[in-house]
């Protein structure tokens, strides 16, 4: 499925050096793509940089949020804006170049075979170029934990590089509550719970191009706890 209108949501926080070249790479693809940048009022001026550079470009929408900030809130906000725009396909990706825009073509094309297509660094043909052994180990453990606890049967269940048929996203959108990065897992949980067909495609996961990672140890601990809350129906954001 390469036809139809496509929206790509990019939540950002302190990605000033990445956002313009990333969006330009996306817009250069031979597809009908619009980009939704959802910035959490980044101290480095990411949102303002994007707004100034892409002013007058009707394929780029920049939103700078000053309240209810967080990766989850930004994602839900972006989903809502894309759904209002009546796009056929809605996707999301990170704003740090860890997700390579060229893979969008493959991910979208596979929607003819599935309801959701997610990029995986663990399928044959995929790989991670990330240098942190600790983070790769955490990802490996999460893969097992999410399969056993939530029934998310993916080789790369923490992937935030994924595309949905808009009808699927519209179905789960009212159920989403995450305020932070847990949104990635929550979305997959509802997708599998409602028996939508999910397909993975190999991608190369790169080190972020500029800036620092935002992952903290406390975030990992909280993540494990929230998985349990989600499983027993007590998760509330």
N, C-alpha and C positions, 0 to 999 in steps of 0.2 A: 504494500500500500504506500505509494509515493504521492498519490494525488491528494487533493483536499488542502484545506488551510491548517497550518501547523503552528502551535504556540510553544515556545520554549521558555520556561520560567527559570530565572537565575537569582536565587537569594544571595545577597552579598553583605559582607561586613569587612571593611578594611581590605578591599581588593582594587584599589585605585590603579595600580600598575598593570593589573591583569584585564580589567573589564573591557576597555576599548578594543584591544587586539582580539580578545575572545569573541566579542559580539561581531566584529568585522569578519572574523573567520566563519561564524555561523551564517551571516547574511550572504556570504560569498557562495554558499552551497546552492546547487541548482534545484531549489525547492521553494515553495511558497511559505516562508517562515517569518513569523513575527516574534520578537523577543520581549519578554517582560522582566525587567530588572527590578527586584524588590530589595531595596537597601534599608538596613536598620540604622539610618542616620550615622553612618560610619565616621569616626573621628578623622580619618585620613581624607575625607571628602569624596569617597567613591561615587556616591549618588550624584553629587553636584558635577563631578567630572563627566559622568555618563550623560547627564541631562544637558550639559553645555555642548558636548561633542556631537550628540545625536539630535540636537534641537532641529525640528523641521523634518525629521525622518519618521514617516508614519508607520514604519515597521518596527520601531523601537519605542517601548513604553517604559518610562522610569518612574518608580514610586519610592519616595523617601518617607519612611515611617518613623515617627517619634514616640509613639505609644504602643503598648503591648508588643514590645520587641522580642525577638527570639527566632531561631531557625524554623521552628514549627509554625509560629504565628505568621512568619513571612511566607512559608510554603502554602498555608491555607489561604492567605490573602491572595497570593498569586493564582492558585487554583480558581478562586472565585472570580477574579478578573478575566481569566482565560475562558471560563465557562460562560461568562456574560458575553464574551466576544463571539460565541458560537463557532469555535474552531472544531475541526473534525478530529484532530489529534492534539493532545497536550502532553508535553514532556518537561523534564526538569534535569538540571545538571549543576555541578559546582561551578563557582566563579573563579577558580584558581588555576585553570588549565590542567587539572588532574584528569579531567574528562576531555578527550580530544574530539573536537567538533566533527571531523570527518566520519566518525562512527555513527553519527545521527542518520545518515543515509541508510545504513544497514539496519539499524534498530527500527526505523520507521517502515522499511520495506517488509519486515517480518510481521507487521501487524495484520497482514493478510492471512496469517496463520494463527493469530492469537489475539487476546483482548489487551494484553499488556506485554511489553518486551523490555527486558532489563539487561543492562550490560554486565558481564561477568569477567573478572580477571582470572577465574579459576577453570573455565572451560578450556578444552584444547584449542590452541590458537590465541588464547588470551594470556596476559601476564601482568605482573605488577613491577614497576620500576622504582617503587618506594624503597628507601634505604633503611628504614626503621624496622629492625627485626622484632622489636617489642610490639609494634602496631600490627605487623603481619601475624604475629602469634595471637593477639587479641581478636583479630578478624577471624582466624581459624577457629578459635574457641566459640566465638559468637555464632558461627555457622552451625556448629553442632547444637548449641544451646537453643537457638531459635527453631531448629527443626524439631527437637524433642519437646520443647515447651509450647510453641505456638503453631506447629505444623507448617512452618514456612519452608517448603521443600525447594530450596534454591542453592546453587553452589556458591552464590555471592549475595546473601540476604541483607547485607548492609550497603548495597549499591544504591547511590542516589542518582544514577544515570539511567533513566527509564522513560518510556513513552506509553501513554494510555489512549485507547479510543475514548473520546470525550464522554460517551454514554456510560462507560465504566466509571470514570472519575466522578461523574455527576451522581452516580449511585452511592458511592462511599463518602462523598464530600460532607454530607450532614453529620457523619459519625466521627469526624476527625476532631481531636481535642489537644493534641500535643503542642506545647509552647516552645519546645526546643528541638534538638536534632533527633529526638526519638520519633519524630514524624516519619522518618524513613521506614522504621519497623512497623509503626502503626498502620501505615498505608498498605504494606504487604500483608499484614495480619487480616485486614478487612477484605483484601483482594482474594486471599485463599479461603477465608471463611465463607465467602459468597460464591466460591467455586468458579471464579473467572479463569479463563485459560491463560497461563503465563508461560512465556518462552524466554530463554536467555540467549544472548549472543556474546561471543568472545570480544573483549576490548583490551586495550593496553592502558593500564592505570598508571599515570605519571606522577612524579613528584610535583608539588605545587611549583608554579614558575617563579612567583615572587611572594614575599611575606612569610608569616609564621603560621603553623598549624594552631587551631583553636581547641584541640582535644586536651582535656585535663583528666587526671586520675579520678577525681570525684565524679566526673561525668560518667565514667565507666561503671562505677559502683552504683550510681543512681539508675543507670540504664538496666542493669541486671535486676534490680528491684522492680522497676516499672514493667518489665516483661511479665513478671509474676502477677502484678496488678491487672495487666491487660488480659491475661489468661483467665483470671477468676472474675472478671467483669467489674473490677473496682477502680480501674484507671480513670482519672479525671483531669488529665492534662499535666 
